[in-house]
Amino acid sequence: MRRVHVVLLSVMLLLVLVGCQNSYSAAIQVAKEYAKTQYEVEDYTNVTFPSSIQIKERELSSLITDDFIPASRRGTQSRVIELPLQVAQAEQSTISVEKVHLIPSSKDDIKNESNKFFRYDMTLVVTNGQEESKNVHINGVLTMQKVNNEWKVSYDWNRSEKDLVKLLTRPL
């Protein structure tokens, strides 16, 4: 009888761990998709304001919480959304995302089923029409929440925003 209890307990523990891992993997996937959608700009010649911001917001809408962008700033002046578009336009360049690394802020974040905090590090490759490119390393923290059983980004604290802003004021 004791052996049956041990086996049942082991199976239950395994199922819980697998469930946590699946949830963790799902959150990682959403975070990576957010990073690519947020920072990539394929055609700088089509960037116009404010319509490009509105398009980017629609592309991100399934990946972010409703309060990610304050209602008063939607479609017009969201710095988080606008900055990659501004850089692409100013540099007359495309922006692609490479080497996205996500690390949970703590061990508890792996198990937490409602909120997760990831430190991120990624490389933005800014390439102009002459195929000259430069790498911009950015890092920050993503806050994720589970909304209607789906992971969504609720906040992006980009610690490297100043490095992107510098690109607006100097040539490639």
Secondary structure, DSSP 8 states (H G I E B T S, - for coil): -HHHHHHHHHHHHHHHHHHHHHHHHHHHHHHHHHHHHHH-BS-GGG--TTHHHHHHHHHHTTTB-TTSS-GGGTTT--HHHHHHHHHHHHHTEEEEEEEEEEEESSHHHHH-SSEEEEEEEEEEEEEETTS-EEEEEEEEEEEEEEETTEEEEEEEEETTHHHHHHHTTS--
